[in-house]
Amino acid sequence: MDILKLATEWAKSEVFSTRFFILFGLLFIIASIGFWQLGKTDLAKSYIIPTLVAGIMLLIIGLGLFYTNKSRIVQFEKAYNENATAFVQSELDRTEKTLKEYDTIVFKAIPLIIIAAALILLFINSTMWRSISITTIAMLIVILLIDGTAHSRIENYHQQLLLISI
């Protein structure tokens, strides 16, 4: 398989995946507006800020990854045409580093944060802390779902790069 085509397909699928961060970010913001307009109870009103913050964070993540991966598509062709061997090595290094980051952040830190939020939910009986905890758990589950598929894709991409470089 052509290495440039492989890299470009991976980047395009990442661009598609990051749109889900943007979609969920917008959904959280819409929920925040809904709580603001329709919330009658203290608990409903306490969700306004946490869902707005979570929505903005997901939008920032999504837009940042979208533009990064979109520009990467153009950079791939340029780097490959300059030196194909160096391109493969740089991609191997980048994917290996990214896989390590996924293992640390996505599969260790995020579950620990979810556990901490769940403990706060259990032991602190404040409407604001409950809404923060529930919103945090919901946002992190979205991140886990999207990044879980992204991890699978980059792992597959990394394995294919290893096969090509041999």
Backbone torsions as a table, in degrees:
resi	resn	phi	psi	omega
1	MET	NA	142.1	179.2
2	ASP	-67.3	126.6	-177.0
3	ILE	-62.9	-38.5	179.5
4	LEU	-65.3	-41.4	178.2
5	LYS	-64.5	-41.5	178.6
6	LEU	-60.7	-47.8	-179.7
7	ALA	-64.4	-42.0	-179.4
8	THR	-65.7	-41.6	178.5
9	GLU	-63.6	-40.1	178.1
10	TRP	-62.0	-47.0	-178.4
11	ALA	-63.5	-38.9	179.0
12	LYS	-66.2	-38.3	177.8
13	SER	-70.0	-30.1	174.0
14	GLU	-67.6	-39.7	177.2
15	VAL	-61.1	-43.2	178.1
16	PHE	-62.8	-44.3	-178.2
17	SER	-63.4	-38.1	-177.8
18	THR	-67.7	-19.9	176.2
19	ARG	-63.0	-25.5	177.9
20	PHE	-70.8	-33.1	172.7
21	PHE	-60.3	-44.1	-179.9
22	ILE	-64.6	-44.2	179.6
23	LEU	-60.6	-49.1	180.0
24	PHE	-67.1	-33.7	175.1
25	GLY	-60.2	-45.4	177.7
26	LEU	-64.0	-38.7	178.4
27	LEU	-64.1	-40.8	176.6
28	PHE	-63.9	-40.3	178.7
29	ILE	-66.1	-40.9	176.6
30	ILE	-62.4	-40.6	177.1
31	ALA	-62.6	-40.0	178.3
32	SER	-61.5	-44.4	177.5
33	ILE	-63.2	-39.6	177.1
34	GLY	-62.0	-44.0	176.9
35	PHE	-63.6	-36.4	-179.8
36	TRP	-67.6	-43.5	-176.4
37	GLN	-82.3	-35.9	-171.6
38	LEU	-110.6	-11.4	-176.4
39	GLY	-67.4	122.8	180.0
40	LYS	-107.5	-30.3	-177.6
41	THR	-92.2	164.6	177.8
42	ASP	-62.1	-38.4	-179.8
43	LEU	-65.1	-43.9	179.1
44	ALA	-63.1	-41.9	179.2
45	LYS	-67.0	-28.9	-179.1
46	SER	-72.7	-12.9	178.0
47	TYR	-82.5	-12.7	-174.5
48	ILE	-57.0	-55.9	-175.9
49	ILE	-70.2	-48.7	-178.7
50	PRO	-59.7	-41.6	179.7
51	THR	-70.7	-32.7	176.0
52	LEU	-65.7	-45.8	178.9
53	VAL	-62.6	-45.2	179.1
54	ALA	-62.0	-41.9	178.4
55	GLY	-62.6	-43.5	178.9
56	ILE	-65.5	-41.3	178.4
57	MET	-61.9	-44.9	179.1
58	LEU	-64.8	-37.4	176.2
59	LEU	-63.6	-43.7	179.5
60	ILE	-62.6	-45.6	177.7
61	ILE	-59.8	-49.1	-177.8
62	GLY	-62.4	-47.2	-179.5
63	LEU	-66.9	-39.1	178.4
64	GLY	-63.0	-47.0	179.1
65	LEU	-68.2	-35.1	-180.0
66	PHE	-61.1	-51.7	-177.6
67	TYR	-70.4	-34.2	177.2
68	THR	-62.2	-49.0	-178.2
69	ASN	-73.4	-31.2	176.8
70	LYS	-64.3	-44.6	179.7
71	SER	-71.2	-26.7	179.5
72	ARG	-63.7	-32.8	-179.6
73	ILE	-59.1	-45.5	179.5
74	VAL	-68.9	-40.4	-179.2
75	GLN	-65.4	-33.5	179.1
76	PHE	-57.6	-49.3	-177.3
77	GLU	-62.5	-43.0	180.0
78	LYS	-63.4	-48.1	-178.7
79	ALA	-65.1	-39.6	179.8
80	TYR	-65.1	-42.7	-179.1
81	ASN	-68.7	-28.7	178.5
82	GLU	-72.7	-48.1	-178.4
83	ASN	-160.7	102.5	-175.3
84	ALA	-63.7	-39.8	-178.9
85	THR	-66.1	-44.6	178.6
86	ALA	-65.6	-35.5	177.8
87	PHE	-61.7	-47.6	-179.6
88	VAL	-61.9	-43.6	-180.0
89	GLN	-64.5	-41.6	179.1
90	SER	-66.0	-36.8	177.2
91	GLU	-68.6	-39.2	176.3
92	LEU	-61.2	-45.1	178.7
93	ASP	-62.7	-44.1	-178.1
94	ARG	-66.0	-44.3	-178.5
95	THR	-68.5	-36.2	178.0
96	GLU	-64.2	-43.1	177.9
97	LYS	-63.8	-42.8	-179.7
98	THR	-64.5	-40.8	178.1
99	LEU	-61.8	-39.3	177.3
100	LYS	-65.2	-39.7	178.2
101	GLU	-64.3	-41.2	177.0
102	TYR	-59.6	-45.4	-179.1
103	ASP	-60.7	-39.0	-178.1
104	THR	-77.9	-53.4	-172.1
105	ILE	-80.6	-56.5	-171.5
106	VAL	-73.5	-41.1	-172.5
107	PHE	-100.6	-2.1	174.9
108	LYS	-123.3	-54.4	-175.1
109	ALA	-68.7	-46.2	-177.5
110	ILE	-62.9	-45.5	175.5
111	PRO	-60.0	-35.5	177.3
112	LEU	-66.1	-38.6	177.3
113	ILE	-66.2	-38.8	177.0
114	ILE	-62.4	-42.8	177.9
115	ILE	-62.4	-43.4	178.6
116	ALA	-62.4	-41.9	178.6
117	ALA	-65.2	-38.3	178.0
118	ALA	-65.9	-38.1	177.8
119	LEU	-67.1	-40.0	175.8
120	ILE	-60.5	-43.0	179.0
121	LEU	-59.8	-38.3	-178.5
122	LEU	-75.6	-37.6	-169.1
123	PHE	-104.5	-15.6	179.7
124	ILE	-111.2	123.7	-173.7
125	ASN	-103.7	57.2	177.7
126	SER	-120.1	136.5	-177.7
127	THR	-61.5	-38.7	-180.0
128	MET	-65.4	-45.3	179.8
129	TRP	-66.6	-34.3	176.1
130	ARG	-64.5	-44.8	-179.4
131	SER	-67.6	-38.1	176.3
132	ILE	-63.1	-45.2	-178.9
133	SER	-63.3	-47.7	-178.7
134	ILE	-65.3	-41.6	178.5
135	THR	-66.0	-40.7	177.8
136	THR	-61.5	-46.0	179.0
137	ILE	-61.2	-44.6	179.8
138	ALA	-62.3	-44.7	-179.5
139	MET	-64.3	-42.6	-178.7
140	LEU	-69.6	-31.2	174.7
141	ILE	-65.9	-40.9	175.7
142	VAL	-59.3	-45.5	179.8
143	ILE	-62.6	-42.9	178.6
144	LEU	-62.1	-42.2	179.7
145	LEU	-62.6	-47.7	-177.3
146	ILE	-70.9	-45.1	-178.6
147	ASP	-72.1	-24.6	175.5
148	GLY	-63.3	-42.6	177.6
149	THR	-72.5	-35.8	177.7
150	ALA	-65.3	-38.5	177.2
151	HIS	-61.8	-43.6	178.7
152	SER	-60.9	-42.5	-180.0
153	ARG	-65.3	-45.3	-177.3
154	ILE	-71.2	-30.6	176.1
155	GLU	-66.1	-43.7	176.9
156	ASN	-62.9	-44.4	178.1
157	TYR	-60.1	-44.1	179.1
158	HIS	-61.7	-43.4	179.0
159	GLN	-62.9	-40.5	178.4
160	GLN	-67.2	-36.8	175.5
161	LEU	-62.7	-40.3	178.5
162	LEU	-62.3	-40.9	178.7
163	LEU	-65.0	-38.3	-178.5
164	ILE	-71.1	-37.0	-174.9
165	SER	-76.4	-14.8	-178.8
166	ILE	-75.5	NA	NA
